[in-house]
Amino acid sequence: MPHVPLSRHADLRCAQRGIDNSVIQFILEKGRVVYDHHGGCRYFLGRAEKRRLARSSPELFRHYGRKLDLVVVLTAKGRPQVITAFVRNRRP
């Protein structure tokens, strides 16, 4: 996937949450997509993708750690743009 620009809101949220642009691009390339019913699509790494990544690139998996629980929300219509990004909460 080519570089996708961030909206002002996404840029602000990523700065607040310490999310690097390289992690966003990685999630967009390797993650799965789910369309929500609010005009966006969510990209994230599921269990299968994380398992595959841990086997193929353990150093990358260790380097990014918790940031791999990132959810990136893009516009579903028109020119693609990152609306926001956040790290999912893990619940037991």
FENKA-V596554 format. One record per residue. N is the residue number from 1. SS is DSSP state (hx for helix, st for strand, lp for the rest). PSI is psi in radians with two decimals (none if undefined). Layout:
# FENKA-V596554
[[N,SS,PSI] [N,SS,PSI]]
This chain:
# FENKA-V596554
[[1,lp,2.29] [2,lp,2.90] [3,lp,2.27] [4,lp,2.19] [5,lp,2.71] [6,st,2.48] [7,lp,2.96] [8,hx,-0.71] [9,hx,-0.82] [10,hx,-0.70] [11,hx,-0.76] [12,hx,-0.82] [13,hx,-0.70] [14,hx,-0.66] [15,hx,-0.74] [16,hx,-0.63] [17,hx,0.01] [18,lp,0.62] [19,lp,2.14] [20,lp,2.56] [21,hx,-0.53] [22,hx,-0.59] [23,hx,-0.70] [24,hx,-0.83] [25,hx,-0.64] [26,hx,-0.79] [27,hx,-0.69] [28,hx,-0.59] [29,hx,-0.76] [30,hx,-0.24] [31,lp,2.97] [32,st,2.79] [33,st,2.41] [34,st,2.21] [35,st,2.24] [36,lp,3.05] [37,lp,0.50] [38,lp,0.36] [39,lp,0.35] [40,st,2.94] [41,st,2.42] [42,st,2.28] [43,st,2.35] [44,st,2.87] [45,lp,2.15] [46,lp,-3.08] [47,hx,-0.75] [48,hx,-0.75] [49,hx,-0.68] [50,hx,-0.70] [51,hx,-0.77] [52,hx,-0.73] [53,hx,-0.70] [54,hx,-0.61] [55,hx,-0.74] [56,hx,-0.63] [57,lp,1.29] [58,hx,-0.56] [59,hx,-0.66] [60,hx,-0.71] [61,hx,-0.75] [62,hx,-0.66] [63,hx,-0.83] [64,hx,-0.57] [65,hx,-2.10] [66,hx,-0.45] [67,hx,-0.26] [68,hx,-0.12] [69,hx,0.32] [70,st,2.46] [71,st,2.20] [72,st,2.20] [73,st,2.14] [74,st,2.79] [75,st,2.48] [76,lp,-0.43] [77,lp,2.69] [78,lp,-2.72] [79,lp,2.27] [80,lp,2.36] [81,lp,2.43] [82,st,2.14] [83,st,-0.83] [84,st,2.95] [85,st,2.45] [86,st,2.75] [87,st,2.21] [88,lp,2.58] [89,lp,2.42] [90,lp,2.19] [91,lp,2.40] [92,lp,none]]
